[in-house]
Every structure is written in structure tokens, then in C-alpha cells.
Amino acid sequence: MNLFVTNINRAVTDDALKALFIEFGKVASVKIMIDKSTGISKGFGFVDMPDDREAMEAVRKLSNASFFGSKLRVSKARPQTTIF
């Protein structure tokens, strides 16, 4: 399950976010979105966890959890829609 994580402190790295989520199960990938022009985190990203049960436990436990001084918001990611 792909999770959408927002309100990530800009000091958080992909590895730090992965370490947080791995407490709930296997993490396939982590990607914090970076602004191309500044190289600074945009404050949101995605965590992919292959086991839906573990992913939902992470959503329940980490939503509103304080991490690096910011309260995370975690939800199931919605598919991106393309408009032509």
C-alpha cells in the first residue's frame, strides 16, 4: 500500500522516515519530494509498504505523531489522475 505523508519536517531524510515506518513492518520504498530549484524538501512524501495490514497500522499509529517536531499526517495515497 502506498502511503501519503505530509507535514514532514524539512530536516527529515528518506532514511529517517524509513526507520520510523519500518517499526510497523516491511518498507519497500520511501520518497520525500524535493523542490528541484532549491533542493529543499517540499514537506511531503510517499512510503510504500507491501503488507496492507502493516500499512494501516502505521497510518493509525503515526497520524498526528510528532516526528522531528512536526505532527505527521499519514493516509492511504490516492491514485494520481492525469488530465489531457
Phi, psi and omega in degrees: 000134179269127182251143177257124183240124180238171182062038178278128176304139185294347178275349183285135176261166175304317182296320179294319179293320178298317180300325178292314184284332183294343175297342183254354179149192182291137177243119181281321180198157176222136178216109172272131183284134183243136175291124184295325184280330183253339184076012182258144178305141175276355177088010175214163180190190184227141176234126179255121178239120185295333181264113183300323180296315178295321179297316180293327175295319177297318178300312182297317186279331187259347175295125182072011176282142177279129180217117185056035176083002178241144177273113181291150168240124185232131178210167175292131180289142176265147179299142178283135178255141180253130179252125180254000000 
